[in-house]
Amino acid sequence: MLSLSFLLYSCRKDEGVLPSTRTDTEVDRQDSEEYDGMYVLCEGNMGSNKCTLDYLDFATATYHQNIYAERNPEVVMELGDVGNDIKIYGSRMWMVINCSNKVEVVDARSVRRIGQVDIPNCRFVTFADGFAYVSSYVGRSISRYDVLGSVYKVDTLSLEVVGKVDVGYQPEEMAIVGGKLYVANSGGYRGKVVGEYDRTISVIDLSTFSVTGTIDVAPNLLRLRCDRYNQLWVTSRGEYENGIPSRAYVLAERGGKMQVVETIDRPVSDLAFRGDSVYFYGATLNGEGNPSKFNYGILHTKTHQLVTDHFIQDGRDADIKTPYGIVVAPLSGDIYVMDATNYTSSGRLFRFDKKGNFKSVTWTGDIPGHAVLLKRKAKSEK
Amino acid sequence: MLALLSWWTAVVVCIAQTTTTDADSLLEGQRVGEVTVVGRQTFREVIPSQTLKGKDLERLSTHNVADALRYFSGIQLKDYGGVGGVKTVDVRSMGSNHLGIYYDGVQLGNAQNGQIDLAQFSLDNMEEVTLYNGQKSSIGQSASDFGNASSIYLRTRVPFFPDGERERWRTRVKYGSSDMLRASVLWERRLSDRLVMSANGEVLTASGKYKFRYHRTAQDGTTAWDTTATRQNGDIHAERVELNLHGRLDEGSWSVKAYLYNSERGIPGAIVNNVWKRGERQADLNTFGQAHWHKNLTELLSTRWTAKYAFYDTHYTNRDETTLPVDNRYLQKELYVSTANVMDLVKDRWSVALSYDFRWNHLNSDIFRFTPPTRLSNLVAFATAANLPHVKLQGSLLASIIHDKVQGGKFKGQTHWTPALFVNVYPWQNRVLSVRAFVKRSFRMPTFNDLYYTDLGNASLRPETAMQWDLGVVLDKRFTTGWLRNVKLQADGYINRVNDKIIAYPKGQQFRWTMLNLGKVDIKGVDVEAEATLEPVHDWLITARVQYTYQDARDVTDERDAYYRDQIPYIPWHSGSAILGLHHRQWDFNYSFIYAGERYNAQENTPYNHMQPWYTSDLSLMYGFSVGKTLWRLTLEVNNVFDQNYDVIANYPMPGRNFGVSAELRF
């Protein structure tokens, strides 16, 4: 019996750091006058520690899956649990790993690790003047269910936390306009436990790093983006329980004050800008609150009017099971839609040309939802 | 409640009145009094089962019921690690919700999520643990016994005073790794010729701390990273008290049980990058009382009545500062009454049975926007068994009429018919060889969480169904001379199909998940088990038991899925166990080995989801002696001798090598 067990010991192999895998996306190699490629951050399911980083190389049209562990084999337990945001600032790439309570900072080109910033329940990141601003669900606790969120200020060179300010409940995306940081507060947790979502945007003056005001918008805010006219586009997930639908809002400065200037009368889950076009998708819910249909449309940044409610041609949008993120390449106009499929298996990355014609689809890590384009190296760089 | 009971009694009296003793009460009859009740042939089990009992159980140095079940073929244990970690089992890949678990004859319920945490059931007072595939194929049983895809029966010790004694005491103390201390007392007393009682109490505490290690190698074979840490927030304290009364009647028996389990524990959680400790806690107060009454009314007719009331209070909190605070209570209540009646149509040859169960379940919680659900289950089972010279047959048909409602709503009903047929053929008179087969359809109701959980539940779910086909052989031979005492070999091949599998499915960004009937699983498997007892030299007894399971369980839901025809999560293709015992006078040595082959932790069979095989070896040594009128036994155990670092569930590290010492005193 003992010998049998020793024999079986040989069945167990040393577990290796998993190498990345490559897929040819079979797309004409072009595009890349301004960009070299695109990083895709796949969330992975909570507790699975399967947050992975993928990279689409524009020059070779090759899709590399799970490159972080390969580039950083010495990092204990890889990239982490549930990636929630990815952005590049200067030569560094910042990845917000929500359930690992950290922001991972790597070299944007080599993906070699530079360091990490420990921030509990961190959500999104944005940058200005050498500082990173990271939204976090953890701030001052008022009572049992009332825990405010906060924004951390981090020195982008030293990776030191240099400041922290409380904002609304469960803050999400942020954008900076005119020296002010605007934070979309969702109140997502609070809505579930006491039925009160947050409805506000917190305004932080970056010169003093203090909250100077709030703007009431709609319940359960998520996305907050700034377009080229310094207008803010913010999405609300609504309150299904109370019949308040998902909507988007446009805010602009009027008389020195940022305020809501337009309500987009349709659900918007995510959006991306290119020129004067706002590409977006949103779910239409059926009576039971399940999405019956996803709409892929374009809005105009200036008029805020709908240009089209289906930019994807030939009905190929029906192939996308669970749209979870959208990116539009500025130069080529190629549209990338991330598909989280069933959230527990591989996702997919769909690529359409600027007219919405299907170009390719490739498998990704689990739950692709966040992506960033890598700028082409300037000639003077090495 | 009284009105309900009397109504129910009237119904049962009208439809019932039928026969006989069954295996359980036969045993009780043998034990309770000096008079042995002669068992009748027709209601004995058609298909044998897998059992661990008495000494075999004690030798395994297992802590709880879940640990013991690992030695059964066809079973996969989901173990989250440590003394307090949740442990559930899955039989033949059908999912743990298809498994019924019976504690002294009455099913344990959890209407909230259908999961019975087997780590909460101590082996301290356990006499026998038995697994039945399909169902326990004796017909004099409650209707719910016919309803599961497979069942596990836990039977606690019944006091037995053979020599006119009046009282017995047993006390045990065990100390082990993770600062585990377990102490128990059992007091048994004969109150009269016809009445015995027992009281059993147990206390368990542990810090739940143990070292675990994760490591990876680089492509060149060098160590990429290697980390060792201590498992945190796995502490537990638990108390259990059980009171039993067993009475004997003329041609019958009765019993009453009161059970209380109280515990408070940490939920250690997944180990992921940068997170080594979590703040989830759970407190449980589980209580139930049950009563059983059985009587042979005539030579041909017997009846059996059972009642139970259970109350479960679960308090879940999350004090992890990185997440938002959670503090919720869940209260579950269950009322159950059952009658089973058997009548012999041809004495010892052909019998029929009619059983009826009523069950009421209620769940309440203080979570926001919770609407308390109620379920009424009426189960009627008709069964018949024939005992011919070379063939045993049993057929049953169960009607389940289930009504659900949520507070403020109306009851909505549904009826399901589930038949089963069992055959056992003995080609030869001596019954050394038998060939058996069964086919059974069963279903599991969606749980309250599946149906009504805030944001996630889907009230329009259908039950999940399972269809099983099984064919097997048993070779069982006892020898009166020679060094080989006993050999038993059994092998089964089976095909299962699970339809309308209830799974969590994304709803879109807004709420993320809902429950849907969206899964089909095709399962093919083989269970093989061999047992032998040898006595090569006088006074040296060797017992050996080997078990192997092959399972091919594929997701066949949708061709377009990335995981179409992939093996379903956490089901290894190969798994098995071996137990080797050596007994010499006062000494007992036991070696046990468990193996689980490679498997995947998610739907897709990719390298990212791949999990390494694991195998552990456990050793125990026991020495028994007497001092005056007291009997002592000392045990030393070493588990996971080779200190393997493994996960049963991804990111939930299991303990490495660990030790235990225990002492037992009886008088």
Chai-1 contact restraints between the chains, C-beta under 6 A:
chainA,res_idxA,chainB,res_idxB,connection_type,confidence,min_distance_angstrom,max_distance_angstrom,comment,restraint_id
A,M1,B,A578,contact,1.0,0.0,6.0,A-B,restraint_1
A,M1,B,L580,contact,1.0,0.0,6.0,A-B,restraint_2
A,S5,B,F593,contact,1.0,0.0,6.0,A-B,restraint_3
A,S5,B,S617,contact,1.0,0.0,6.0,A-B,restraint_4
A,L8,B,Y615,contact,1.0,0.0,6.0,A-B,restraint_5
A,C11,B,P613,contact,1.0,0.0,6.0,A-B,restraint_6
A,R12,B,Q612,contact,1.0,0.0,6.0,A-B,restraint_7
A,R12,B,P613,contact,1.0,0.0,6.0,A-B,restraint_8
A,D14,B,T217,contact,1.0,0.0,6.0,A-B,restraint_9
A,E15,B,R216,contact,1.0,0.0,6.0,A-B,restraint_10
A,G16,B,T217,contact,1.0,0.0,6.0,A-B,restraint_11
A,V17,B,R216,contact,1.0,0.0,6.0,A-B,restraint_12
A,V17,B,A218,contact,1.0,0.0,6.0,A-B,restraint_13
A,V17,B,A224,contact,1.0,0.0,6.0,A-B,restraint_14
A,L18,B,P607,contact,1.0,0.0,6.0,A-B,restraint_15
A,G47,B,A270,contact,1.0,0.0,6.0,A-B,restraint_16
A,N49,B,V272,contact,1.0,0.0,6.0,A-B,restraint_17
A,N49,B,N273,contact,1.0,0.0,6.0,A-B,restraint_18
A,N49,B,N651,contact,1.0,0.0,6.0,A-B,restraint_19
A,P73,B,A218,contact,1.0,0.0,6.0,A-B,restraint_20
A,P73,B,A224,contact,1.0,0.0,6.0,A-B,restraint_21
A,E74,B,A224,contact,1.0,0.0,6.0,A-B,restraint_22
A,E74,B,W225,contact,1.0,0.0,6.0,A-B,restraint_23
A,V76,B,W225,contact,1.0,0.0,6.0,A-B,restraint_24
A,V76,B,T227,contact,1.0,0.0,6.0,A-B,restraint_25
A,M77,B,N273,contact,1.0,0.0,6.0,A-B,restraint_26
A,G80,B,N273,contact,1.0,0.0,6.0,A-B,restraint_27
A,D81,B,V272,contact,1.0,0.0,6.0,A-B,restraint_28
A,S100,B,N273,contact,1.0,0.0,6.0,A-B,restraint_29
A,S100,B,N274,contact,1.0,0.0,6.0,A-B,restraint_30
A,N101,B,N274,contact,1.0,0.0,6.0,A-B,restraint_31
A,N101,B,T322,contact,1.0,0.0,6.0,A-B,restraint_32
A,K102,B,N274,contact,1.0,0.0,6.0,A-B,restraint_33
A,P120,B,T322,contact,1.0,0.0,6.0,A-B,restraint_34
A,N121,B,T322,contact,1.0,0.0,6.0,A-B,restraint_35
A,V147,B,L324,contact,1.0,0.0,6.0,A-B,restraint_36
A,Y189,B,L324,contact,1.0,0.0,6.0,A-B,restraint_37
A,V193,B,F368,contact,1.0,0.0,6.0,A-B,restraint_38
A,G195,B,F368,contact,1.0,0.0,6.0,A-B,restraint_39
A,R237,B,Q510,contact,1.0,0.0,6.0,A-B,restraint_40
A,S269,B,Q509,contact,1.0,0.0,6.0,A-B,restraint_41
A,A283,B,G508,contact,1.0,0.0,6.0,A-B,restraint_42
A,N290,B,K507,contact,1.0,0.0,6.0,A-B,restraint_43
A,P291,B,G508,contact,1.0,0.0,6.0,A-B,restraint_44
A,T322,B,P506,contact,1.0,0.0,6.0,A-B,restraint_45
A,Y343,B,P506,contact,1.0,0.0,6.0,A-B,restraint_46
A,T344,B,A602,contact,1.0,0.0,6.0,A-B,restraint_47
A,T344,B,Q603,contact,1.0,0.0,6.0,A-B,restraint_48
A,S345,B,A562,contact,1.0,0.0,6.0,A-B,restraint_49
A,S345,B,Y563,contact,1.0,0.0,6.0,A-B,restraint_50
A,S345,B,Q603,contact,1.0,0.0,6.0,A-B,restraint_51
A,S345,B,E604,contact,1.0,0.0,6.0,A-B,restraint_52
A,S346,B,A562,contact,1.0,0.0,6.0,A-B,restraint_53
A,S346,B,E604,contact,1.0,0.0,6.0,A-B,restraint_54
